[in-house]
Amino acid sequence: MPGNNGQRRRGGLLDRIICPHCWEHFAPEKVLWISEHQDLLGDPRLGPEQQQRFLPTRFTVAGQAVDARGFACQQLACPNCHLAVPRPFLAMEPLFLSLFGAPGSGKSYLLAAMTWELRKVLPLEFAMSFSDADPVLNRVLNDYEESLFSSPRADEFVPLANLIRKTEEHGELYDMVAYGTQNVSYPRPFVFAMQPQRGHPNAAKAETLGRVICLYDNAGESFQPGKDTVSSPVTRHMAQSRSLFFVFDPTQDSRFRRHCDEKLGPASAAKMSRQEPILQEAAARIRRYVGMKQTDRHSRPLIVIVTKCDAWLHLTGEDPAHEPWKQVPSGQVGTQQVDVALCAFDTDAIERCSQIVRALLLAHCPEIVTGAEGFATHVTYIPVSAVGWQTIVDDESGLLSLRPEDTAPYWVTVPFLYAVCQCVPGLVPSIFRKKPAVAR
């Protein structure tokens, strides 16, 4: 994906903006404003109930556009799809990341646990901010976080299947846009602003190094053949993504499951399914979108996130590891001088762990490894558990259950932090790497 190359105009605006919905590139002066007055309803792209979008000719002293009824406006929109564009996209380069996997592989649980932990870990350990760039776009994900970590009935056992609803192919995670007689459904991203803060070794570069994270999730059914069309380009964000996350649930594989912890329960056995077709379909689509030959391998990182490791990590012969970052003294984070207590991400530890998990997958479900490595040149395998080890099987229902207060995510932030280390060197403080970073 072509980036903005750090080019900024006077006032801190990027030279080119990328819409997080339709991925159109446009100059900042082309951005539309969303009218405020309640009488200004009816947009040709979004329908009669939506506020009108317009290119302004009048502004307030504070720089806000004024709509046709004289009201100052606050929100911006893409000139192509007319969907709202959060303001950070005008000043911060985007980092597109895509998450995909089979139905029931645990994508939504992983996302909720990951963002919940990142909100704590990044400010406390790495001197970085991590906040919602648009609370409206993130509303569903915030609901997921609340269900897992802030339930009013946190001390009661709840079936895991009831904590977070399944990701659907339609509904509140999608927006419908009309281009004349052609309707197009776009997936809504989750968006976060991430910047170095005081104490970070690159705090002086916060304006250029910071990123607006644009994270896409898809229902597993979206990867069935024929699902991605002009009217429903639900997975085309993968061609824009700087890193891809393939979520693999080994407990859905009958060969692997035989070796897993018995606490999974009989009810979860009904979810058995092959998952390599999802990976193969995703690879085929990305090759088609970016014009790659069948024999080409994708140059951007592919991270295979192996979920539910609380049920299988013992098979590696390894105990659960500490978080893969270390507090470092002054001067040991890259080439930058550090004068405060700060953690640095240990990428070498991730790569050692990746080799162990890869060997396990190769022994029990080798088609996942061959599919991943046949598609991408840089593949990393990372074990995670979104809820931890305190689950039980309900005697009556046979369902895996958990008390929300016992939720203890394991390594859920690691895939994200590792991807950022690969894609934006210097943003996440990291211990000196023995191998060069992946080319941008």
Buried (B, 14 or more C-beta within 10 A) or exposed (E): EEBBEEEBEEEEBBEBBBBBBBBEEBEBEEBBBBBBBEEBEEBEBBEEEBBBBBEBEEEEEEEBBBBEEEBBBEBBBBBBBBBBBBBBBBBBBBBBBBBBBBBBBBBBBBBBBBBBBBBEBBBEBBBBBBBBBBEEBBBBBBEBBBBBBEBEEBEEBBBBBEBBEEBEBEEEBBBBBBBEEEEBBBBBBBBBBBBBBEBBBBBEBBEEBBBBBBBBBBBBBBBEEEBBEEEBBBBBBBBBBBBBBBBBBBBBBEEBBEBBBEEBBEBBEEBEBEBBBBBBBBBBBBBEBBEBEEEEBBEBBBBBBBBBBBBBBBBBEEEBBEBBBBEBEEEBBBEBEBEEEBBBBBBBBBBEBBEBBBEBBBEBBEBBBEBBBBBBEBBBBBBBBBBBBEBBBBEEEBBBBBBBEBBBBBBBBBBBBBBBBBBBBBBBBBBEBEEEBBEE
